[in-house]
Amino acid sequence: MRNGRNTLCGILGIFFLLSVVFIASGQPAPSDSGVITVTEKIDVGELNRNVKDLSKDMKELSVNLKELNKNVQELNTQLARLDERTKLHSNLLYILIAGVFGIPLTRVLWSNWNKRSRKSEEYTQEAATLPE
C-alpha cells in the first residue's frame, strides 16, 4: 500500500514538473524596459528627420498655446468690461423706470394719504362735537 502511494505521488510530481516546464517554455522571456527589439532595418536619417520635425511642431504648438492663453486673457478682460457696462445700464434703467413710474405713483399715494388723513381728522372732529 505504501509502495503504491509513493508511486502515485512520484507520477503526479513528474506530471507537475512537466506541466511547469511546458508552460514556462511557451511564455516569452520577460523583457527589460530599456531594451528595444528591432525586427526590420531602421533608416536613422529618416528617424532623425522625424525627430526634428516633431521638435519643430512642438515649438509651433507651444507658440500657439501662448497665443491662445493671451487671447483668452483678452476675452476675459472684455467680458469683465461688458459685465460692468451691463450693471451700469441696468442701474440706469432702474433709475429711468423709477423716474417714469415713480413720480406719478408717488403723487397718487400722496393724494390718497392726504384724503385718508383728512377723513380721519373729520371723523375725530365729528366725534368731538357729538353731544353725549
WONORTA-V181963 format. One record per pair of residues at least 4 apart in sequence whose ideal C-beta (glycine too) atoms are under 6 Angstrom apart, sorted by the first residue. I is the first residue (numbers start at 0). J is the second residue. Records with the same first field share a line. If there is no record, write none. Layout:
I = J + J
This chain:
96 = 100
97 = 101
100 = 104
101 = 105
105 = 109
